[in-house]
């Protein structure tokens, strides 16, 4: 039998390194992480989120966006993880808060809700469950409460001991991004274009400020004229804080209507309509618009994948007692 060539050995070592990296990234997460230490955790979070969504359906979108923006910061940087609740920290003398990064300032909400859910968890299981895991569970339960898919939430994350405002400014996708930039930002996190298009479907329960869609409805030429006219009535070219649903068909139900809107050229944000604008994701958007189950399955799988990006290993970080400040 011939000896393996150096190129074959190199490919084998490369493949092994990819497998090893995947194990290191997600190896310590488990859906049963708190089964013995906090067995009622799932019920506590589920009940709290159900109550919050009954009071205000937007709470589901708030928490989902917090989870996404938390996971997207610094996930591939040494000693810094992704889904680590860094977004929940207030600023200190040592670091600036991500709450005031450009993608979050005056637009990210739900911080007090996560604090309240964490307080309920602390009352039953003191110093046990990380804020990062409370946020992950809350995002899942918010989506499910509005009719969205469920998935197996992996647990065992640790909380960050710092925030990364500059990284949040650099790494979180913006409503003005074009398709190539979106694909690049997601690929940098180990997420495929399909993951990106599926995760964008989270906008089906979101609202956006006029300042984030004014440029699209006044400058782009790929939007339905009647839709443009309706949005211009609430939004001047200078922007402002008026709100509009990203999915105008079913704004408080988690379904595939967001993609039907894109097919009809009724995407609210520039970055939304970029998913169907003569590019590589057109066919997938059309598939999701016609097949809600396909979207739901891909969204759930992408949420699991995003939620497992670079969790803090072992005992690094901490389990915060209050999500907005270090212990």
C-alpha positions as CSV (number, residue, x, y, z in Angstrom):
1,X,0.0,0.0,0.0
2,X,1.4,3.4,-1.0
3,X,2.4,5.8,1.8
4,X,0.1,8.8,2.1
5,X,1.4,12.0,0.4
6,X,2.3,15.1,2.4
7,X,-0.8,16.9,0.9
8,X,-3.0,14.0,2.1
9,X,-1.6,14.3,5.6
10,X,-2.0,18.0,5.5
11,X,-5.7,17.7,4.6
12,X,-6.2,15.1,7.3
13,X,-4.6,17.3,10.0
14,X,-6.7,20.2,8.8
15,X,-9.9,18.2,9.0
16,X,-8.9,17.0,12.5
17,X,-8.2,20.5,13.6
18,X,-11.7,21.6,12.5
19,X,-13.3,18.8,14.4
20,X,-11.3,19.6,17.5
21,X,-12.2,23.3,17.3
22,X,-15.9,22.3,17.1
23,X,-15.6,20.1,20.2
24,X,-13.8,22.9,22.1
25,X,-16.5,25.4,21.1
26,X,-19.6,23.4,22.1
27,X,-18.3,20.5,24.1
28,X,-19.3,21.7,27.6
29,X,-22.8,22.9,26.7
30,X,-25.7,20.6,27.4
31,X,-29.5,21.0,27.6
32,X,-29.2,19.2,31.0
33,X,-26.5,21.4,32.5
34,X,-28.8,22.6,35.3
35,X,-30.9,19.5,35.7
36,X,-29.5,18.8,39.2
37,X,-28.6,22.3,40.3
38,X,-31.7,24.2,39.2
39,X,-34.3,21.7,38.0
40,X,-37.2,24.2,37.7
41,X,-35.2,26.6,35.6
42,X,-37.0,26.1,32.4
43,X,-40.4,26.6,34.0
44,X,-39.3,29.8,35.7
45,X,-38.1,31.4,32.5
46,X,-41.0,30.1,30.4
47,X,-43.6,31.4,32.8
48,X,-41.8,34.8,33.1
49,X,-41.5,35.2,29.3
50,X,-45.1,34.2,28.7
51,X,-46.3,36.8,31.2
52,X,-44.0,39.5,29.6
53,X,-45.3,38.7,26.1
54,X,-48.9,38.8,27.2
55,X,-48.2,42.3,28.6
56,X,-46.3,43.4,25.5
57,X,-45.8,41.2,22.4
58,X,-42.7,43.3,21.6
59,X,-40.9,41.8,24.5
60,X,-40.2,38.7,22.5
61,X,-38.5,40.7,19.8
62,X,-36.6,42.7,22.4
63,X,-35.1,39.6,24.0
64,X,-34.4,37.9,20.7
65,X,-32.5,40.9,19.4
66,X,-30.5,41.1,22.7
67,X,-29.4,37.5,22.3
68,X,-28.4,38.0,18.7
69,X,-26.4,41.2,19.5
70,X,-24.8,39.5,22.4
71,X,-23.7,36.4,20.5
72,X,-22.3,38.4,17.6
73,X,-19.6,40.3,19.5
74,X,-16.1,38.9,19.6
75,X,-17.0,35.3,19.1
76,X,-13.8,34.4,17.3
77,X,-11.3,36.4,19.4
78,X,-8.9,34.7,21.8
79,X,-10.3,34.6,25.4
80,X,-13.5,36.4,24.4
81,X,-16.6,34.5,23.8
82,X,-19.8,35.3,22.0
83,X,-23.0,34.5,23.9
84,X,-21.7,35.7,27.3
85,X,-24.2,38.4,28.4
86,X,-21.6,41.1,27.8
87,X,-24.4,43.2,26.2
88,X,-26.2,43.3,29.6
89,X,-23.4,45.0,31.5
90,X,-23.5,48.6,32.5
91,X,-20.3,50.5,31.9
92,X,-17.5,50.8,34.5
93,X,-14.3,52.7,34.7
94,X,-12.6,49.8,33.0
95,X,-14.9,49.4,30.0
96,X,-17.7,51.1,28.1
97,X,-21.1,49.4,27.9
98,X,-22.3,47.7,24.7
99,X,-25.7,49.2,25.5
100,X,-24.4,52.5,24.0
101,X,-22.8,51.0,20.9
102,X,-24.3,52.3,17.7
103,X,-26.4,49.2,17.0
104,X,-27.9,49.2,20.5
105,X,-28.1,52.9,21.6
106,X,-31.7,54.0,22.0
107,X,-32.8,50.8,20.1
108,X,-31.9,47.8,22.2
109,X,-34.6,47.1,24.8
110,X,-35.4,44.3,27.3
111,X,-32.6,44.8,29.7
112,X,-34.9,45.3,32.7
113,X,-36.9,42.2,31.7
114,X,-33.9,40.0,31.7
115,X,-32.9,41.4,35.1
116,X,-36.3,40.6,36.4
117,X,-36.2,37.0,35.1
118,X,-32.7,36.6,36.5
119,X,-34.0,37.7,39.9
120,X,-36.7,35.0,39.8
121,X,-34.0,32.4,39.0
122,X,-31.7,33.7,41.8
123,X,-34.6,33.4,44.3
124,X,-34.8,29.7,43.6
125,X,-31.2,28.8,42.6
126,X,-28.8,31.4,44.0
127,X,-25.5,31.9,42.2
128,X,-26.1,29.0,39.8
129,X,-27.5,30.1,36.4
130,X,-25.5,32.5,34.2
131,X,-27.2,35.6,32.7
132,X,-26.0,34.3,29.3
133,X,-28.1,31.2,29.8
134,X,-31.1,33.1,31.1
135,X,-30.9,35.3,27.9
136,X,-30.6,32.2,25.7
137,X,-33.7,30.6,27.3
138,X,-35.7,33.8,27.2
139,X,-35.0,34.3,23.5
140,X,-36.2,30.8,22.8
141,X,-39.4,31.1,24.9
142,X,-40.2,34.5,23.4
143,X,-40.1,33.1,19.9
144,X,-42.2,30.1,20.9
145,X,-44.8,32.3,22.7
146,X,-45.5,34.0,19.4
147,X,-46.0,30.8,17.5
148,X,-42.4,30.3,16.4
149,X,-40.3,27.1,16.3
150,X,-38.7,25.5,19.3
151,X,-35.2,24.1,19.6
152,X,-33.0,22.4,22.1
153,X,-31.4,25.2,24.1
154,X,-27.8,24.3,25.1
155,X,-26.8,25.5,28.5
156,X,-23.6,26.0,30.5
157,X,-22.4,29.4,29.4
158,X,-20.4,31.7,31.6
159,X,-20.8,35.4,31.9
160,X,-18.3,37.9,30.6
161,X,-16.4,40.1,33.1
162,X,-16.2,43.0,30.6
163,X,-18.1,44.6,27.7
164,X,-16.8,45.3,24.2
165,X,-18.4,48.4,22.8
166,X,-15.9,48.9,20.0
167,X,-16.4,45.3,18.8
168,X,-20.2,45.7,18.9
169,X,-19.8,48.8,16.6
170,X,-17.6,46.8,14.3
171,X,-19.2,43.3,14.2
172,X,-23.0,43.6,14.5
173,X,-24.7,43.8,11.1
174,X,-26.3,47.2,10.2
175,X,-29.6,47.9,8.4
176,X,-27.6,49.7,5.7
177,X,-25.4,46.7,4.8
178,X,-25.5,45.1,1.4
179,X,-25.6,41.4,0.8
180,X,-21.9,40.8,0.4
181,X,-21.2,42.6,3.7
182,X,-24.0,40.6,5.5
183,X,-22.5,37.3,4.2
184,X,-19.1,38.4,5.3
185,X,-20.1,39.4,8.8
186,X,-22.0,36.1,9.3
187,X,-19.2,34.0,7.8
188,X,-16.7,35.6,10.2
189,X,-18.8,34.0,13.0
190,X,-18.8,30.6,11.3
191,X,-22.4,31.1,10.1
192,X,-23.3,30.3,6.5
193,X,-25.3,32.4,4.0
194,X,-28.2,30.1,4.7
195,X,-27.9,30.6,8.4
196,X,-27.8,34.4,7.8
197,X,-31.0,34.3,5.7
198,X,-32.8,32.1,8.2
199,X,-31.7,34.2,11.2
200,X,-32.8,37.4,9.4
201,X,-36.3,35.9,9.6
202,X,-36.3,37.0,13.3
203,X,-37.3,40.4,11.9
204,X,-40.8,38.9,11.4
205,X,-41.6,40.2,15.0
206,X,-39.5,43.4,15.0
207,X,-40.2,47.1,14.6
208,X,-37.7,49.5,13.2
209,X,-37.1,53.2,13.7
210,X,-37.5,55.6,10.8
211,X,-33.8,56.5,11.0
212,X,-33.0,52.9,10.0
213,X,-35.2,52.7,7.0
214,X,-35.4,56.3,5.6
215,X,-32.5,55.8,3.3
216,X,-34.2,52.7,1.8
217,X,-37.6,54.2,1.1
218,X,-36.2,57.5,-0.3
219,X,-33.0,56.3,-2.1
220,X,-33.4,52.7,-3.2
221,X,-35.3,51.7,-6.4
222,X,-36.1,48.1,-5.5
223,X,-39.2,48.7,-3.4
224,X,-42.9,48.5,-4.1
225,X,-44.2,52.0,-4.9
226,X,-47.3,51.7,-2.7
227,X,-45.2,50.4,0.2
228,X,-42.8,53.3,-0.2
229,X,-45.6,55.8,-0.2
230,X,-47.1,54.3,3.0
231,X,-43.8,54.4,4.8
232,X,-43.0,57.9,3.6
233,X,-46.1,59.1,5.3
234,X,-44.6,58.3,8.7
235,X,-40.9,58.9,7.9
236,X,-39.2,62.0,6.5
237,X,-35.9,61.8,4.6
238,X,-34.2,63.0,7.8
239,X,-35.2,59.9,9.7
240,X,-36.5,60.1,13.2
241,X,-37.9,57.8,15.9
242,X,-41.2,56.8,14.4
243,X,-41.7,53.0,14.3
244,X,-42.9,50.6,11.6
245,X,-43.2,46.8,11.6
246,X,-40.5,45.1,9.6
247,X,-43.2,42.4,8.7
248,X,-46.3,44.5,8.0
249,X,-48.5,41.4,7.4
250,X,-48.3,39.6,10.8
251,X,-46.0,41.8,13.0
252,X,-46.7,40.0,16.3
253,X,-46.7,36.4,15.0
254,X,-43.5,34.5,14.4
255,X,-44.0,33.1,10.9
256,X,-42.7,33.3,7.3
257,X,-44.6,36.4,6.3
258,X,-41.3,38.4,6.5
259,X,-40.2,36.5,3.4
260,X,-43.5,37.0,1.6
261,X,-42.9,40.7,2.1
262,X,-39.4,40.5,0.5
263,X,-40.9,38.7,-2.5
264,X,-43.4,41.6,-2.8
265,X,-40.5,44.1,-2.5
266,X,-41.8,45.3,0.8
267,X,-38.7,44.9,2.8
268,X,-38.5,47.7,5.4
269,X,-34.7,47.9,5.8
270,X,-32.1,48.1,3.0
271,X,-30.5,45.0,4.5
272,X,-33.8,43.1,4.4
273,X,-34.5,43.7,0.7
274,X,-30.9,42.8,-0.1
275,X,-31.8,39.2,0.6
276,X,-33.9,39.3,-2.5
277,X,-32.4,41.7,-5.0
278,X,-31.0,39.5,-7.8
279,X,-28.4,37.9,-5.5
280,X,-27.4,34.5,-4.1
281,X,-30.2,34.3,-1.5
282,X,-33.1,35.0,-3.9
283,X,-34.1,31.3,-4.3
284,X,-33.9,30.6,-0.6
285,X,-36.0,33.6,0.3
286,X,-38.6,32.4,-2.3
287,X,-38.5,29.0,-0.7
288,X,-39.1,30.3,2.8
289,X,-41.9,32.6,1.6
290,X,-43.8,29.5,0.3
291,X,-42.7,27.0,3.0
292,X,-43.0,28.1,6.5
293,X,-41.8,24.7,7.9
294,X,-38.6,25.0,5.9
295,X,-38.0,28.4,7.4
296,X,-38.8,27.3,10.9
297,X,-36.5,24.3,10.7
298,X,-33.6,26.3,9.4
299,X,-34.2,29.2,11.9
300,X,-34.1,26.7,14.8
301,X,-31.0,25.0,13.6
302,X,-29.2,28.4,13.0
303,X,-30.2,29.5,16.6
304,X,-28.6,26.4,18.0
305,X,-25.5,27.1,15.9
306,X,-25.3,30.7,16.9
307,X,-25.9,30.0,20.5
308,X,-22.9,27.7,20.6
309,X,-20.4,30.1,19.3
310,X,-17.3,30.2,21.5
311,X,-18.8,29.7,24.9
312,X,-16.4,30.4,27.8
313,X,-14.7,27.2,28.8
314,X,-14.5,25.8,32.3
315,X,-14.4,28.4,35.0
316,X,-13.5,31.5,33.0
317,X,-15.8,34.4,33.4
318,X,-18.4,34.2,36.2
319,X,-22.0,33.6,37.1
320,X,-23.3,37.1,37.7
321,X,-25.8,37.6,40.5
322,X,-27.3,40.6,38.7
323,X,-27.0,40.8,34.9
324,X,-26.1,44.6,34.7
325,X,-23.1,44.5,36.9
326,X,-20.1,42.3,37.9
327,X,-20.1,40.4,41.1
